[in-house]
Amino acid sequence: MVKNKEKSKISLLVWNLSTNDGFIRASLLQTALKKLGHETEILGFLFGKNLYEAIPRNTGIYAVEGTNYPNFFKSVGKLFKHIQGDIIYAIKPQPASFGVALLNRFYTHRPVIVDIDDWEMSWHGGDNWYYRPTLKQLARDVLKQDGALRNPNHPLYLKWMDNLVKKADAVTVNTKFLQQRFGGTFIPNGKDTSLFHPAQYDSNASKNRYGLSGYRILMFPGAPRPYKGLEDVLIALDKINQPDLKLAIVGGSPYDDYDKELQQQWGRWIVKLPKYPVDVMPDVVAAADVIVVPQRDTPETRAQFPLKLTDGMAMAKPILSTKVGDIPDILGESGYLVEPSSPEQIAEQIQLIFQNLDAANELGRKARERCVEKYSIEAMASSLKSVISRL
């Protein structure tokens, strides 16, 4: 168990530091833990060539090359030598984070927390996924150099990790869906509301800076994927057919060419902006008139807490979103909600917002108040304090 001292050092393990899949949540938790006075470190694997481009290069993150089995065990051994924390905080129930943490506990007896901010199996069919190979297929998957079971991220291992969550010393989650499934303490996706503060930015100046002047801007500050519902917004813009309305997509998709497909079909409505570091994002969001988070109703989205919501809430922007998962609870009465996959309702709400922009901006101010109260870094820290103290 943790040594009897006032503040513990906490090691946050991220399964893949080549993407944002885990790092952003780890960074938020790290900031909250620092507010509580804990020393922290972030460690993990690179299942890609480089660190995720939004990771500041001076953060002292330690990364080991991620490989397939059996060489992956050598990578784990390298990482073990650098884990200095009294507590291991695994980000996501992945073999390369939670699995490594449990293995480390076996040798060191350091307590393990697992943080769950997505249902990993939802990407593979959820509870309906099964691995039932023939003996021949099993042999291929295990013995061939590119065999499926040599990949540490294979769904079979993810399913095992789900079943091992109860073995953690503590569990943290960021949605009610995940809490109902795995238990644990609710820790929201907090926002640095002092950095994301509308008083520090000029919306018109931001529009000029990013080439958005003269337009009414709906902004999606994230990576487009089919389940995120951007097609519904674009169909709505087709229906409204007002050329000064634009959808600004910030960052594009690092996963596939989906954003290019959107551009090909609806390019006249889209303004594409590049990726920006976290400390620049408040200035980017300041250029928006409305933040749109049009999630569709899928197993993936029901488990998620979209960070884009708190981007907009912290910056006091009107938010248009859908009744999916925790979104209605996150927004409360401080945003505009429509049914998922409903371009007609989205079109109606866009027109309503711009017909009475003063009322929409007042809702945005209420959204900021709600964000400061419930979804700030301070709110995260308050919940984390009890989790750490129990260990």
For each residue, the residues with C-beta under 8 A, 3 or more apart:
1: 109 111 391
2: 5 8 86 87 110 111 391
3: 8 86
4:
5: 2 8
6: 37
7: 36 37 38 39
8: 2 3 5 38 39 85 86 87 388 391
9: 38 39 40 41 84 85 86 87
10: 33 38 39 40 41 85 86 87 88 89 388
11: 40 41 43 83 84 85 87 88 89
12: 26 29 30 40 41 42 43 89 91
13: 43 44 79 83 88 89 90 91 97 98 100 101
14: 17 22 23 26 42 43 44 45 91 97
15: 21 22 44 45 47 91 92 94 95 96 97 153
16: 19 21 22 44 45 46 47 48 66 94 96
17: 14 22 23 42 44 45 46 51 52 55 61 63
18: 46 47 48 49 50 51 52 66
19: 16 22 23 48 52 254
20: 23 24 52 54 223 254
21: 15 16 92
22: 14 15 16 17 19 25 26 44 91 92 94 97
23: 14 17 19 20 26 27 42 44 52 54 55
24: 20 27 28 307
25: 22 28 29 91 92 115 117 174 189
26: 12 14 22 23 29 30 42 91
27: 23 24 30 31 42 278
28: 24 25 31 32 189 190 377 380
29: 12 25 26 32 33 89 91 115 172 187 380 384
30: 12 26 27 33 34 40 42
31: 27 28 34 35 190 192 377 380
32: 28 29 35 36 187 190 377 380 381 384
33: 10 29 30 36 38 40 381 384 388
34: 30 31 37 38 40
35: 31 32 377 378 381
36: 7 32 33 381 384 385 388
37: 6 7 34
38: 7 8 9 10 33 34 388
39: 7 8 9 10
40: 9 10 11 12 30 33 34 85
41: 9 10 11 12 60 62 84 85
42: 12 14 17 23 26 27 30 59 61 62
43: 11 12 13 14 61 62 63 64 79 82 83
44: 13 14 15 16 17 22 23 61 62 63 64 79 96 97
45: 14 15 16 17 63 64 65 66 75 79 96
46: 16 17 18 49 50 51 63 64 65 66
47: 15 16 18 66 96 153
48: 16 18 19 66
49: 18 46
50: 18 46 53
51: 17 18 46 55 57 61 63
52: 17 18 19 20 23 55
53: 50 275
54: 20 23 275 277 278
55: 17 23 51 52 59 61
56: 59 277
57: 51
58:
59: 42 55 56
60: 41
61: 17 42 43 44 51 55
62: 41 42 43 44 79 82
63: 17 43 44 45 46 51
64: 43 44 45 46 75 78 79
65: 45 46 75
66: 16 18 45 46 47 48 72 75 96 152
67: 71 72 74 75
68: 71 72 150 151 152
69: 72 73 149 150 151 152
70: 73 150
71: 67 68 74 75
72: 66 67 68 69 75 76 96 152
73: 69 70 76 77
74: 67 71 77 78
75: 45 64 65 66 67 71 72 78 79
76: 72 73 79 80 100 103
77: 73 74 80 81
78: 64 74 75 81 82
79: 13 43 44 45 62 64 75 76 82 83 100
80: 76 77 83 100 104 107
81: 77 78
82: 43 62 78 79
83: 11 13 43 79 80 88 104
84: 9 11 41
85: 8 9 10 11 40 41 88 89 110
86: 2 3 8 9 10 110
87: 2 8 9 10 11 110 111 112 113 388 391
88: 10 11 13 83 85 101 104 105 110 111 112 113
89: 10 11 12 13 29 85 101 112 113 115
90: 13 93 94 97 98 100 101 112 113 114 115 168
91: 12 13 14 15 22 25 26 29 97 115 117
92: 15 21 22 25 97 98 114 115 116 117 118 120
93: 90 97 98 114 116 120 158 161 162 164 165
94: 15 16 22 90 97 98 99 120 152 153 158 161
95: 15 98 99 100 152 153 157 158 160 161
96: 15 16 44 45 47 66 72 99 100 152 153
97: 13 14 15 22 44 90 91 92 93 94 100 101
98: 13 90 92 93 94 95 101 102 112 114 161 164 165 168
99: 94 95 96 102 103 152 157 161 164
100: 13 76 79 80 90 95 96 97 103 104
101: 13 88 89 90 97 98 104 105 112 114
102: 98 99 105 106 112 164 167 168
103: 76 99 100 106 107
104: 80 83 88 100 101 107 108 110 112
105: 88 101 102 108 109 110 111 112
106: 102 103
107: 80 103 104
108: 104 105
109: 1 105
110: 2 85 86 87 88 104 105
111: 1 2 87 88 105 169 170 391
112: 87 88 89 90 98 101 102 104 105 168 169 170
113: 87 88 89 90 168 169 170 171 172 387 391
114: 90 92 93 98 101 165 168 170 171 172
115: 25 29 89 90 91 92 171 172 173 174 187
116: 92 93 119 165 171 172 173 174 178 182 184
117: 25 91 92 173 174 175 178 189 304 305
118: 92 122 300 303 304
119: 116 122 126 177 178 181 299 300 303
120: 92 93 94 123 124 158 161 162
121: 124 125 126 127 129 155 158 159 162
122: 118 119 126 298 299 300 302 303
123: 120 300
124: 120 121 129 155 158
125: 121 128 129
126: 119 121 122 129 299
127: 121
128: 125
129: 121 124 125 126 155 159
130:
131: 155 156 159
132:
133: 137 138 141
134: 137 138
135: 138 139
136: 139 140
137: 133 134 140 141
138: 133 134 135 141 142 149
139: 135 136 142 143
140: 136 137 143 144 147
141: 133 137 138 144 147 148 149 150
142: 138 139 147 149 150
143: 139 140 147
144: 140 141 147 150
145: 150
146: 150
147: 140 141 142 143 144 150
148: 141 151 154
149: 69 138 141 142 154 156
150: 68 69 70 141 142 144 145 146 147
151: 68 69 148 154
152: 66 68 69 72 94 95 96 99 157
153: 15 47 94 95 96 157 158
154: 148 149 151 157 158
155: 121 124 129 131 158 159
156: 131 149 159 160
157: 95 99 152 153 154 160 161
158: 93 94 95 120 121 124 153 154 155 161 162
159: 121 129 131 155 156 162 163
160: 95 156 157 163 164
161: 93 94 95 98 99 120 157 158 164 165
162: 93 120 121 158 159 165 182
163: 159 160 166
164: 93 98 99 102 160 161 167 168
165: 93 98 114 116 161 162 168 171 182
166: 163 183
167: 102 164
168: 90 98 102 112 113 114 164 165 171
169: 111 112 113 391
170: 111 112 113 114 184 185 387 390 391
171: 113 114 115 116 165 168 182 183 184 185
172: 29 113 114 115 116 184 185 186 187 383 384 387
173: 115 116 117 178 179 182 184 185 186 187
174: 25 115 116 117 178 186 187 188 189 305
175: 117 178 179 303 304 305 325 326
176: 179 180 186 326 329
177: 119 180 181 302 303 325 326
178: 116 117 119 173 174 175 181 182 184 303
179: 173 175 176 182 183 184 186
180: 176 177
181: 119 177 178
182: 116 162 165 171 173 178 179
183: 166 171 179
184: 116 170 171 172 173 178 179
185: 170 171 172 173 383 386 387
186: 172 173 174 176 179 383
187: 29 32 115 172 173 174 380 383 384 387
188: 174 305 374 375 379 380 383
189: 25 28 117 174 305 307 310 375
190: 28 31 32 310 375 376 377 378 379 380
191: 196 310 311 313 314 371 375 376 377
192: 31 195 196 314 376 377
193: 196 197 314 368 371 372 376 377
194: 197
195: 192 279 282
196: 191 192 193 281 282 285 310 311 314 315
197: 193 194 200 201 282 314 315
198: 201 286 315 316 368
199:
200: 197 282
201: 197 198 205 206 282 283 286 315
202: 205 206 286
203: 206 207 286 287
204: 207 208 213
205: 201 202 208 209
206: 201 202 203 209 210 212 283 284 286 287
207: 203 204 210 212 213 215 217 287
208: 204 205 211 212 213
209: 205 206 283 287
210: 206 207 248 273 284 287
211: 208 271
212: 206 207 208 215 217 246 248 271 287
213: 204 207 208
214: 244
215: 207 212 244 245 246 271
216: 242 244 245 246 289 354
217: 207 212 246 248 271 287 288 289 290
218: 233 237 245 246 247 248 288 289 290 291 292 320 350
219: 247 248 250 284 285 287 288 289 290 291 292 312
220: 224 228 230 233 247 248 249 250 291 292 293 308
221: 250 251 281 284 285 288 291 308 311 312
222: 228 250 251 306 307 308
223: 20 251 252 253 254 255 259
224: 220 228 230 249 252 253 258 259 262
225: 228 253 255 258
226: 231 258 296
227: 295 296 298 300 301
228: 220 222 224 225 293 294 295 296 301
229: 232 233 294 295 296 322 340 341
230: 220 224 233 234 247 249 262 294
231: 226 234 235 262 266
232: 229 235 236 294 296 341 342 343 346
233: 218 220 229 230 236 237 247 292 294 343 346
234: 230 231 237 238 247 262 265 266 269 270
235: 231 232 238 239 343
236: 232 233 239 240 343 344 346 347 350
237: 218 233 234 240 241 245 247 266 269 347 350
238: 234 235 241 266 269
239: 235 236 343 344 347
240: 236 237 245 347 350 351
241: 237 238
242: 216 245
243: 268
244: 214 215 216
245: 215 216 218 237 240 242 269 350
246: 212 215 216 217 218 269 270 271
247: 218 219 220 230 233 234 237 266 269 270 271 292
248: 210 212 217 218 219 220 270 271 272 273 287 288
249: 220 224 230 252 259 262 270 271 272 273
250: 219 220 221 222 273 274 275 276 281 284
251: 221 222 223 254 273 274 275 276
252: 223 224 249 259 272 274 275
253: 223 224 225 256 257 258 259
254: 19 20 223 251
255: 223 225 258
256: 253
257: 253 260 261
258: 224 225 226 253 255 261 262
259: 223 224 249 252 253 262 263 272
260: 257 263 264
261: 257 258 264 265
262: 224 230 231 234 249 258 259 265 266 270
263: 259 260 266 267 270 272
264: 260 261 267
265: 234 261 262
266: 231 234 237 238 247 262 263 269 270
267: 263 264 270
268: 243
269: 234 237 238 245 246 247 266
270: 234 246 247 248 249 262 263 266 267
271: 211 212 215 217 246 247 248 249
272: 248 249 252 259 263
273: 210 248 249 250 251 276 284
274: 250 251 252
275: 53 54 250 251 252
276: 250 251 273 280 281 284
277: 54 56 280 281
278: 27 54 281
279: 195 282
280: 276 277 283 284
281: 196 221 250 276 277 278 284 285 311
282: 195 196 197 200 201 279 285 286 314 315
283: 201 206 209 280 286 287
284: 206 210 219 221 250 273 276 280 281 287
285: 196 219 221 281 282 288 291 311 312 315 317
286: 198 201 202 203 206 282 283 315
287: 203 206 207 209 210 212 217 219 248 283 284
288: 217 218 219 221 248 285 291 312 315 317
289: 216 217 218 219 317 318 354 357
290: 217 218 219 317 318 319 320 350 353 360
291: 218 219 220 221 285 288 308 309 311 312 315 317 318 319 320
292: 218 219 220 233 247 319 320 321 346
293: 220 228 306 308 309 312 319 320 321 322 327
294: 228 229 230 232 233 320 321 322 338 340 346
295: 227 228 229 301 304 306 321 322 324 325 327 340
296: 226 227 228 229 232 301 322 324 340 341
297: 301 302 322 324 340 341
298: 122 227 301 302
299: 119 122 126 302 303
300: 118 119 122 123 227 303 304
301: 227 228 295 296 297 298 304 324 325
302: 122 177 297 298 299 324 325
303: 118 119 122 175 177 178 299 300 325
304: 117 118 175 295 300 301 325
305: 117 174 175 188 189 309 325 326 330
306: 222 293 295 309 321 327
307: 24 189 222 310 311
308: 220 221 222 291 293 311 312
309: 291 293 305 306 312 313 319 321 327 330 331
310: 189 190 191 196 307 313 314 330 371 375
311: 191 196 221 281 285 291 307 308 314 315
312: 219 221 285 288 291 293 308 309 315 317 318 319 364 367
313: 191 309 310 316 317 319 331 334 335 367 368 370 371 375
314: 191 192 193 196 197 282 310 311 368 371 372 375
315: 196 197 198 201 282 285 286 288 291 311 312 364 368
316: 198 313 361 364 365 367 368
317: 285 288 289 290 291 312 313 364 367
318: 289 290 291 312 335 336 353 357 360 361 363 364 367
319: 290 291 292 293 309 312 313 331 334 335 336 363 364 367
320: 218 290 291 292 293 294 335 336 338 346 349 350 353
321: 292 293 294 295 306 309 324 327 331 335 336 337 338
322: 229 293 294 295 296 297 327 337 338 339 340 342
323: 327 328 337 338 339 340
324: 295 296 297 301 302 321 327 340
325: 175 177 295 301 302 303 304 305
326: 175 176 177 305 329 330
327: 293 295 306 309 321 322 323 324 330 331 337
328: 323 331 332 337
329: 176 326 332
330: 305 309 310 326 327 375
331: 309 313 319 321 327 328 334 335 337 367 370
332: 328 329 335 370
333: 366
334: 313 319 331 363 364 366 367 369 370
335: 313 318 319 320 321 331 332 363 367
336: 318 319 320 321 349 352 353 360 363
337: 321 322 323 327 328 331
338: 294 320 321 322 323 342 345 346 348 349
339: 322 323 342 345
340: 229 294 295 296 297 322 323 324
341: 229 232 296 297
342: 232 322 338 339 345 346
343: 232 233 235 236 239 346 347
344: 236 239 347 348
345: 338 339 342 348 349
346: 232 233 236 292 294 320 338 342 343 349 350
347: 236 237 239 240 343 344 350 351
348: 338 344 345 351 352
349: 320 336 338 345 346 352 353
350: 218 236 237 240 245 290 320 346 347 353 354
351: 240 347 348 354 355
352: 336 348 349 355 356
353: 290 318 320 336 349 350 356 357 360
354: 216 289 350 351 357 360
355: 351 352
356: 352 353 359 360
357: 289 318 353 354 360 361
358: 361 362
359: 356 362 363
360: 290 318 336 353 354 356 357 363 364
361: 316 318 357 358 364 365
362: 358 359 365 366
363: 318 319 334 335 336 359 360 366 367
364: 312 315 316 317 318 319 334 360 361 367 368
365: 316 361 362 368 369
366: 333 334 362 363 369 370
367: 312 313 316 317 318 319 331 334 335 363 364 370 371
368: 193 198 313 314 315 316 364 365 371 372
369: 334 365 366 372 373
370: 313 331 332 334 366 367 373 374 375
371: 191 193 310 313 314 367 368 374 375 376
372: 193 314 368 369 375 376
373: 369 370 376 379
374: 188 370 371 379
375: 188 189 190 191 310 313 314 330 370 371 372 379
376: 190 191 192 193 371 372 373 379 380
377: 28 31 32 35 190 191 192 193 380 381
378: 35 190 381 382
379: 188 190 373 374 375 376 382 383
380: 28 29 31 32 187 188 190 376 377 383 384
381: 32 33 35 36 377 378 384 385
382: 378 379 385
383: 172 185 186 187 188 379 380 386 387
384: 29 32 33 36 172 187 380 381 387 388
385: 36 381 382 388 389
386: 185 383 389 390
387: 113 170 172 185 187 383 384 390 391
388: 8 10 33 36 38 87 384 385 391
389: 385 386
390: 170 386 387
391: 1 2 8 87 111 113 169 170 387 388
